[in-house]
Amino acid sequence: MFQDKELCFNNEWKIDRNFNIGKMKYMKKIIQVKIYKGEKYYVAECVDLPVVTQGKTLDEVIENIKEAISLHLEGEDLKEWDILPDFSVLINLELESLHAKT
């Protein structure tokens, strides 16, 4: 009935041909990055990878994080990181607190 295939249900669980049940492993298409203003520079930290960099301007920190991610993943098997080859980078910018005038 199953031969060499797995039956997936509920988009989260799978059953193999020996009726073993397990959670599906998802690969990421998006690498998330958080950018915030440090004391002197903008800082970019990957949520999904151990990558951190900085830059004087937003443009500089964005270029730096793209390069740092590329260098970190260079020569790596993306499957080991659960990352798809055609991944995108999603950047969240943390803004300083705004105080309303009363």
GROMACS elastic network, one bead per residue, 0.5 to 0.9 nm:
[ bonds ]
;  ai    aj funct       b0    kb
    1    17     6  0.77148   500
    2     5     6  0.54577   500
    2     6     6  0.66995   500
    2     7     6  0.75609   500
    2    16     6  0.72903   500
    2    18     6  0.84581   500
    3     6     6  0.84244   500
    3    16     6  0.88703   500
    3    17     6  0.60892   500
    4    16     6  0.79562   500
    4    17     6  0.65886   500
    5    16     6  0.66487   500
    5    17     6  0.66556   500
    6    14     6  0.64924   500
    6    15     6  0.56248   500
    6    17     6  0.63571   500
    7    13     6  0.86695   500
    7    14     6  0.56044   500
    7    15     6  0.51730   500
    7    16     6  0.63217   500
    7    17     6  0.81388   500
    8    11     6  0.64686   500
    8    12     6  0.73935   500
    8    13     6  0.59506   500
    8    15     6  0.63677   500
    8    16     6  0.86606   500
    8    24     6  0.81468   500
    9    12     6  0.65755   500
    9    13     6  0.56570   500
    9    14     6  0.60931   500
    9    15     6  0.81984   500
   10    13     6  0.62420   500
   10    14     6  0.85080   500
   11    14     6  0.82175   500
   11    24     6  0.78876   500
   12    22     6  0.86755   500
   12    23     6  0.58973   500
   12    24     6  0.54554   500
   12    25     6  0.83056   500
   12    26     6  0.88850   500
   13    21     6  0.69516   500
   13    22     6  0.56996   500
   13    24     6  0.54377   500
   14    20     6  0.80379   500
   14    21     6  0.56598   500
   14    22     6  0.54931   500
   14    23     6  0.61519   500
   14    24     6  0.60870   500
   15    18     6  0.77459   500
   15    19     6  0.53855   500
   15    20     6  0.53981   500
   15    22     6  0.66703   500
   15    23     6  0.89718   500
   16    19     6  0.52180   500
   16    20     6  0.54805   500
   16    21     6  0.68843   500
   16    22     6  0.85696   500
   17    20     6  0.73868   500
   18    21     6  0.89151   500
   25    82     6  0.81752   500
   26    82     6  0.69953   500
   26    83     6  0.87569   500
   27    79     6  0.76963   500
   27    81     6  0.81945   500
   27    83     6  0.51051   500
   27    84     6  0.60093   500
   28    31     6  0.70502   500
   28    81     6  0.86621   500
   28    82     6  0.59721   500
   28    84     6  0.58594   500
   28    87     6  0.72153   500
   29    82     6  0.89544   500
   29    83     6  0.62030   500
   29    84     6  0.53913   500
   29    85     6  0.79377   500
   29    86     6  0.68666   500
   29    88     6  0.61706   500
   29    89     6  0.85773   500
   30    83     6  0.79472   500
   30    84     6  0.84091   500
   30    86     6  0.89297   500
   30    87     6  0.53370   500
   30    89     6  0.55210   500
   30    90     6  0.63740   500
   31    46     6  0.72928   500
   31    47     6  0.73906   500
   31    48     6  0.61051   500
   31    49     6  0.79535   500
   31    83     6  0.81388   500
   31    87     6  0.69293   500
   31    88     6  0.61703   500
   31    90     6  0.60784   500
   31    91     6  0.85325   500
   32    45     6  0.85929   500
   32    46     6  0.58595   500
   32    47     6  0.53999   500
   32    48     6  0.62817   500
   32    49     6  0.86824   500
   32    88     6  0.86050   500
   32    89     6  0.59261   500
   32    91     6  0.60610   500
   32    92     6  0.76624   500
   33    44     6  0.64624   500
   33    45     6  0.55157   500
   33    47     6  0.56575   500
   33    48     6  0.79100   500
   33    65     6  0.83479   500
   33    89     6  0.70992   500
   33    90     6  0.60570   500
   33    92     6  0.61689   500
   33    93     6  0.86047   500
   34    43     6  0.80854   500
   34    44     6  0.55860   500
   34    45     6  0.52907   500
   34    46     6  0.63488   500
   34    47     6  0.70623   500
   34    90     6  0.85653   500
   34    91     6  0.58570   500
   34    93     6  0.60942   500
   34    94     6  0.71277   500
   35    42     6  0.67180   500
   35    43     6  0.54791   500
   35    45     6  0.65004   500
   35    46     6  0.88734   500
   35    54     6  0.89394   500
   35    58     6  0.85604   500
   35    61     6  0.82496   500
   35    62     6  0.86564   500
   35    91     6  0.70079   500
   35    92     6  0.60981   500
   35    94     6  0.60144   500
   35    95     6  0.89031   500
   36    41     6  0.87279   500
   36    42     6  0.56642   500
   36    43     6  0.54551   500
   36    44     6  0.67227   500
   36    45     6  0.87543   500
   36    92     6  0.86056   500
   36    93     6  0.60737   500
   36    95     6  0.68392   500
   36    96     6  0.82700   500
   37    40     6  0.75688   500
   37    41     6  0.61185   500
   37    43     6  0.61330   500
   37    44     6  0.89635   500
   37    93     6  0.89868   500
   37    94     6  0.76572   500
   37    95     6  0.77424   500
   37    96     6  0.77200   500
   38    41     6  0.52135   500
   38    42     6  0.54744   500
   38    43     6  0.61374   500
   38    54     6  0.88439   500
   39    42     6  0.82326   500
   40    56     6  0.75540   500
   41    54     6  0.62421   500
   41    55     6  0.55674   500
   41    57     6  0.72723   500
   41    61     6  0.86663   500
   42    53     6  0.85647   500
   42    54     6  0.54558   500
   42    55     6  0.53551   500
   42    56     6  0.60873   500
   42    57     6  0.65606   500
   42    58     6  0.66491   500
   42    60     6  0.87609   500
   42    61     6  0.64496   500
   43    52     6  0.73068   500
   43    53     6  0.59259   500
   43    55     6  0.67038   500
   43    56     6  0.89693   500
   43    61     6  0.69200   500
   44    51     6  0.82742   500
   44    52     6  0.56369   500
   44    53     6  0.53655   500
   44    54     6  0.59146   500
   44    55     6  0.84008   500
   44    61     6  0.66287   500
   44    62     6  0.77014   500
   44    64     6  0.85379   500
   44    65     6  0.65127   500
   44    91     6  0.87804   500
   45    49     6  0.84333   500
   45    50     6  0.79230   500
   45    51     6  0.60386   500
   45    53     6  0.67381   500
   45    54     6  0.87451   500
   45    65     6  0.80165   500
   46    49     6  0.53462   500
   46    50     6  0.64606   500
   46    51     6  0.54342   500
   46    52     6  0.64167   500
   46    65     6  0.82991   500
   46    69     6  0.84250   500
   46    91     6  0.89918   500
   47    50     6  0.76916   500
   47    51     6  0.83641   500
   48    51     6  0.85109   500
   48    81     6  0.88224   500
   49    52     6  0.87993   500
   49    69     6  0.80901   500
   49    72     6  0.86063   500
   49    81     6  0.83616   500
   50    72     6  0.86144   500
   51    65     6  0.78602   500
   51    68     6  0.67736   500
   51    69     6  0.67188   500
   51    72     6  0.74754   500
   52    65     6  0.72737   500
   52    68     6  0.77317   500
   52    69     6  0.89865   500
   53    61     6  0.70123   500
   53    64     6  0.64787   500
   53    65     6  0.60526   500
   53    68     6  0.73026   500
   54    57     6  0.88067   500
   54    60     6  0.79360   500
   54    61     6  0.52999   500
   54    62     6  0.86621   500
   54    64     6  0.70136   500
   54    65     6  0.78296   500
   55    58     6  0.69301   500
   55    59     6  0.79892   500
   55    60     6  0.50959   500
   55    62     6  0.79964   500
   55    63     6  0.87211   500
   55    64     6  0.71186   500
   56    59     6  0.84502   500
   56    60     6  0.64004   500
   56    61     6  0.70258   500
   57    60     6  0.51210   500
   57    61     6  0.62507   500
   57    62     6  0.86076   500
   58    61     6  0.51905   500
   58    62     6  0.60946   500
   58    63     6  0.86196   500
   59    62     6  0.52561   500
   59    63     6  0.63085   500
   59    64     6  0.86205   500
   60    63     6  0.52149   500
   60    64     6  0.60759   500
   60    65     6  0.86702   500
   61    65     6  0.60691   500
   61    66     6  0.85684   500
   62    65     6  0.52605   500
   62    66     6  0.62762   500
   62    67     6  0.86526   500
   62    91     6  0.85831   500
   63    66     6  0.52541   500
   63    67     6  0.62465   500
   63    68     6  0.85984   500
   64    67     6  0.51368   500
   64    68     6  0.59844   500
   64    69     6  0.85875   500
   65    69     6  0.60136   500
   65    70     6  0.83991   500
   66    69     6  0.53143   500
   66    70     6  0.61867   500
   66    71     6  0.86600   500
   66    89     6  0.80949   500
   67    70     6  0.50541   500
   67    71     6  0.60930   500
   67    72     6  0.85006   500
   68    71     6  0.51119   500
   68    72     6  0.59931   500
   68    73     6  0.85934   500
   69    72     6  0.50440   500
   69    73     6  0.61574   500
   69    74     6  0.84276   500
   70    73     6  0.53489   500
   70    74     6  0.59413   500
   71    74     6  0.50749   500
   71    75     6  0.86271   500
   72    75     6  0.84378   500
   72    76     6  0.79260   500
   73    76     6  0.51693   500
   73    77     6  0.78748   500
   73    78     6  0.73099   500
   73    81     6  0.89651   500
   74    77     6  0.86780   500
   75    78     6  0.88610   500
   76    79     6  0.86029   500
   76    80     6  0.78992   500
   76    81     6  0.84456   500
   77    80     6  0.55949   500
   77    81     6  0.72709   500
   77    83     6  0.89527   500
   78    81     6  0.51685   500
   78    82     6  0.61655   500
   78    83     6  0.51999   500
   78    84     6  0.65661   500
   78    85     6  0.67480   500
   79    83     6  0.58982   500
   79    84     6  0.71909   500
   79    85     6  0.86953   500
   80    83     6  0.77165   500
   81    84     6  0.88269   500
   83    86     6  0.84780   500
   83    87     6  0.69032   500
   84    87     6  0.55472   500
   95    98     6  0.83644   500
